[in-house]
Amino acid sequence: MRGRSSLLAVILIACQTGMTLVAARADEPAKTEAGNSLREAPRVLKPGDHGVGRHVGRVEWTDLDGKNQRWDANDRPDSDKLLVVAMTSSTCPLSRRYFPVLSRLEAENRASGVRFLLVAPTATDAAVALREMIAEHSYAGWLAKDDTGSIARQLGATSTTDTFVVDRRGTLLYHGAVDDQYGLGYSRDAARQRYLSDALKAILAGQRPLVAATAAPGCTLDLDEPPAGTKVAEVTYHNRVSRIVQNHCQECHRDGGLGPFSLATLADLKSHRGMVKQVVERRTMPPWFADSATPGHRFSNDRSLSDADRRDLLAWLDGGLPEGNVADAPAPLPTPGEWQIGKPDLVVQLPRAVSVPAEGTMPYQNLIVSTNLDEERWVQAMEIRPTAREVVHHVLVFVVGARGAGEGGGDADERRGFFAAYVPGNSTFIYPDGFAKRLPRNARLLFQMHYTPAGKATQDQTQLALRFSSQPPQHEVKTVGIANTRLRIPPHAENHAEKADLRVPHDAVILGFMPHMHVRGKAFRYDLRSTDGKVETLLNIPRYDFNWQLQYRFVEPLTVSAGKTIEVTGWFDNSEKNPANPDPDKTVRWGPQTFDEMLLGYVEYYVPGEKPGADANDSSGNGGGFAQRLRNLANDSLFRRADANRDGHMSLDEARKAFGNQGRYEGKPELLERHFRFLDKDADGQVTPAEFEKVRDL
């Protein structure tokens, strides 16, 4: 069935167009199953799985006047910057609704060098009907009558609302919906997400689209496979592999980048063929460790290779490394500007250069910088830039109050959450309009620096750039850490689990996660436990790598209702089998250095309906009062674990049983008793929950 719209799609669309259809027998009750709704909106997809990054060299078509036309990536005037190809149909209701939107976008982007080609792949669409649509909406771009479905098949179109953005060298940069105003079984007064428009703005500005691929609900295209004997293009460096490497490797592996060597040219890739093959086969590069089998949640910064990209890259590495035609090569990536976030409003720098030796290891370095801000500011974008990238493993920045600058033991508490973070390949936070982090007046920033000597003595004086919002945001972004500071990892334990949890006091919206352990860390998982005991895995990292302190940012933020519990579990390898283990004979406890350990699950979130700045009396910009309430709940959980007889009080004997072999109290019963007396303010031999709140003062 060539170019035929699926009957199922038409039936679904009938729900919104007034058509009367018999869907079930009258004596059968209606059934609704999860994941099988009649309403369908665009879903964000993994770009590599949806063809983004492929080469589209030439598009040929016949217009409504019967003239042969073509768009050739190797034969375009300099004024042509991008080609937008959009499927359409005169017989699909959703296509008809999107025709005026596409016509407006064509007019708005024409002067910027964006050419539009609308493609009608439904063979039964009449030319006269298509002409009427063009005239009614004053569309001035190209239109192709694609009765055989050849263009739709070439691009991988799935519906008559699918759109594509191709650059002047033929690289597919966006594939997905126009927006989310119309879908199967619904329509809205206005779009909430303008995917195509936002993609064009980003690409014209020299940036990658924040969302590069979505599903496009419409009349489904049921296209034949290519006819038997059709020649499949050979995978070459210029027509395929160069784009895979550009999209997934060159962010770090370029001249002046973070990677140890460049992969900007064919010669570079040939020289490092063995290493590239090894890390791709082992799935250690590109660095991304979330389990793709975990259902229901996608991450906007997923940098992993799609199955097709991985297959083609490995086949090319094993297949003689064919170069292909240089005319098929993608446009080179733009040279990064001084700051990826644009011109900053404030740049702060470490108060001194830190000397990093050529060999060995270094303890964490803590340095404090004063912002000298005379008023509270809202930070919409931030970027950390080391001056010696090759030795900076990661950076965490905390807001620690308003005093002077200099060296810092600081009063940073990882559980309060961080303000900014840096790992190789992930140095920026850019929040969308309406979201920002609060930076208090006269705030000090504690830089927690982790350096790894790289064979040559050097110095680093890392910088942090901030771009402020001109007005308070609609939502204040906060970060809190879920921690188990009482962890105890036995000697030689190969798969030791530790847990921590926080019960959410009222509704919150989670934007992303960042797990943190040290060199014994093996695996990490975030779960959400409902009040009825149901557990949902939100993020599973079966292979944790201390060398990559990655953030995992949801494509669609997750709303968590009050009373649910966020649980984090970490697994540790303290055995001789762990080559990074500093000492398998040691009992390992919580501590800041890499020879210590941490179980810390950061959560970035906002509170819907809460006024930004509501916690302005909190001198920290890290987590705010809501985070404090979360920590109070952690204390409550700790108290309940110790209160073995559930009488609402903790006795000294209960404290000994609960904490006597934990952390600093192991082998020091006198210290535990002294702290118990400190908490027992009324000296009645019992610690109440109110008295236990002072535990943080210890």
Secondary structure by P-SEA (a helix, b strand, c coil): ccccccaaaaaaaccccccccccccccccccccccccccccccccccccccccccccbbbbbcccccccccccccccccccbbbbbbbbcccaaaaaaaaaaaaaaaaccccbbbbbbbbccccccaaaaaaaaaaacccbbbbbcccaaaaaaaccccccbbbbbcccccccccccccccccccccccccccaaaaaaaaaaaacccccccbbbbbcccccccccccccccccccccccaaaaaaaccccccccccccccccccaaaaaaaaaaaaaaaaaccccccccccccccccccccccccaaaaaaaaaaaacccccccccccccccccccccccccccccccccbbbbbcccccccbbbbbbbccccbbbbbcbbbbbbcccccccbbbbbbccccccccccccccccccccccccccccbbbbcccbbbbbccbbbbbbbbbbbbcccccccbbbbbbbbbcccccbbbbbbbbccccccccccccbbbbbbbbbbccbbbbcbbbbbbcccccccbbbbbcccccccccccccccccccbbbbbbcbbbbbcccbbbbbbbbbbcccccccccccccccccccccccccbbbbbbbcccccccccccccccccccaaaaaaaaaaaaaaaaaacccccccccaaaaaaaccccccccccaaaaaaaaaaaccccccccccccccccccc
